[in-house]
Amino acid sequence: MIRARALLLGLCTTVSVGGCVSAPPPQGQSAPTSRARLTETDLAKANSENLYDAIAKLRPEWLSSRGATSVTDATPTSVSVFMNGNMLGKADALRQLVILDVAEVRYWDAAQASARFGMGHPRGVLEIIRK
């Protein structure tokens, strides 16, 4: 009797866990991209010349400034931009980059950016990966 219950419990667990597995996308379609990155294909769909305009169309929340981040400094800040481990500047630096030269853009929120790029990025970091 105990063995039958254990077997039934194991079978029910397998069926319920198996039902949570997602199916692969249909043939001819790609899996959805993460909201934290833009691929070369995504950027091409934006039909923009520079990276700033492409991101403004595809992920405008990455470029938004939410006002001051400090009581002592009322200057609003924007996202920091890094490429090849070097800081290029703030969001305006994206206007100088042509999307044809970019393989991927990754967004790191403030907590992730602090761990990866160091402190001082309250609006996060856009990491540019070149071709």
N, C-alpha and C positions, 0 to 999 in steps of 0.2 A: 504494500500500500504506500509506504514512504517512497519507494523507488518510482512508483507511478506518478506521485505528486511532484517529485523532483524532475522527472522527465517532462511532465506537463508544464511546470514552471519554466524550465529551460526552453521549451518549444515556444511558449508565449513570449518570453523575453527576446528570443531570436526574431520572431515575426514582428514584434513591435519596434525593435531597433532597426530591422531591415526596412521597415516602412518609412524611416526617417532619412534614408539615403536618397540624395537627389539624383535624378537621371542626368546623363550627359546632354548637352544641347543637341537639337536635331541636326542632321547632317547638312552642311552648308552654312551653319550659323556658328559664330564663336561665342564663347562664354562671356558674360557681362564683365566689364572691367571694374576694378575697384574705384570707389569714390576718392581714394587717396592717391591716384595716379592717372596720368594721361599718356597714352602710347602714341607712337608715330602715326598710326592709323587714325586715332581720335583727333590728333592735331590737324591732319590733312582734311578731315571733314569740316573743320572750322572755317576753311576758305579765308584765311587771314595771312598777311605777310609776316607780321612780327608776333612774337610769343605772347606779349601782353594782350593783344587783341584776341588771340586764340583762347587764352585762359579766361578772359573777360566774357567770352561767349559760352565756353564749356563749363567752367567752374568759377563763376563770379564771386562766390563766397570766399574763395582763397585770397582774393585781392581786397576784400572789404576791410575797412578800418573801423574799429568800434570806439573811437575816441581815446582819450588819455589813458595810460596804463599806470600812472604814478600820481600821487597827490602833489609831489613837488615839481613835476614837469607835466604841464597840461598839453604838450604837443602830441597829437595823435600819431600812432606808429602804424606801419604797414608790415607785411610779411618780408622776411629777409630772403635773399636769393643767393644760393651757393651753386658753384659749378666746379667740378674736379677738386672738391675740398676747399676751394677758396671762395670767400664772400665777395660777390659782385656788387652788392648794395641792397637797396630796397626794391620794391615792386617796379619802379620806373626803369630799372636796369633791364627789365624784360623787353622793353621797346627796342633795344639794340640787337636783340637776338632774332635771327630768321628761323622760322619753324622748320625749314628744310635741313638745318644743321642739327636738329634735336631729335634724339631717339625716344626719350621719355622724360616726363616731369613727375616728380613725387612730392606730395605735400606731407610735411611732418608737423603735427600740432605742437603747441608750446612745450608740453611735457616730453614728447618724443624728441623734439629739437634740442632741448636742454641736455638730454642724455647723449645725443649724437654729435651736436655741433657746439655744445657749451652753453652757458647761461647768456641771457640777454636777447632772447628772441620771443617776446611775449605774444606775438601774432603768428608764430610758427615759422617754418622754413620751406621754401620751394627749392628742391634739389634738381638741377638740370643735368641730364645725362646726354652727352653729345654722341653723335654717330661715330 
